[in-house]
Amino acid sequence: MKVYKIRDKNTGLFSMGGTQPDWNKEGKTWMSIGHIKNHLHQFIYTIYNANWTNRREENRIPTEWEVVQYERTETETGGLDAKSLIKV
């Protein structure tokens, strides 16, 4: 499974998402390329108040940002009783 993060090439920090993102060592992980594309579109629209019919998106994303792709593997490590998770 591939997952994605946005990294600032100048600082090496990762975006926490949002329209005015905070940056840290872990950052937010997007589960699909479509989710990260939607996030970047939302960033452009909100920050720059872009007109959806007349925009140059590639000119609005900071050049120091890059999308990093990771390969994630799943390993089963055991199970939990579902009922015990909802006990109050």
N, C-alpha and C positions, 0 to 999 in steps of 0.2 A: 504494500500500500504506500503510495506517495503522499507526503504532506508538505506544506509550504510555510515559509516565514519570510518576513521582509527585514532585510539587514541594511543598516547604514554603513556603507563602505568606509566612511571616514572614522567612525567610532567603533565599529564592530558590534554595536548593540542592535537588538531586535525590537521591532515595533510591537507595542501592546494593543494595537488596533485603535479604532476611533477616528474621529475627524481631526483631532489634535493629539496625535499619539504620543504616549510616553514611551521611553526606550529603556530596556534593561538587558541583562545577559541571557535571559530565557526567552522572552517575548511570547507572542501569541502564535499558535499553530493553526493554520487553516487546513481543513481536511480535503479540499479539492481545489484544482486550479480555477474552477468556476467561482468558488467562494472568494478567493483572493482577487479575482478580476472584479467581482461585485464590490468588494471593499475599496479597491482603487478607484472605481467609478464613483462610489459614494464620497470618497475623499475629494475627488476633483469637483464634483457637483456642489458639495457643501462649502469647501474652502474657497473655491473660485467663483461660486455661484454661476457655474457654466450653463450655457444654453444647450440642451441636449441635441438640438438639431444643427447647431453650428459651433462645434468645439474641436480643438486640436489637443486631444487628450495626452498624447505623448510629450507635448511641450509643458504640461502642467505637473507631471510627476518629477520630483527632485532627481537629478542625475546621480546623486550619491546613493540612491536606494537601489537594491537588487533583490530579486526573489530567489530564495535559496530553497532547493528541492531536497527532501530527505526521503529515504526509503525506510519505512517503519514495518517491523515484523511483529506478529502477535504470538505470544507463547502462553499457553494455559498453565497457570500456577496453582490451581485449586478452585474450589467453589465455596459459595456462601449460602446459607439458608435464607431464602428470600423473605420469609416471615420475620426472621430476627432483625432484618434491616429496618422494619417499620415499627418495631415495638417502641412504645413511648415510656 
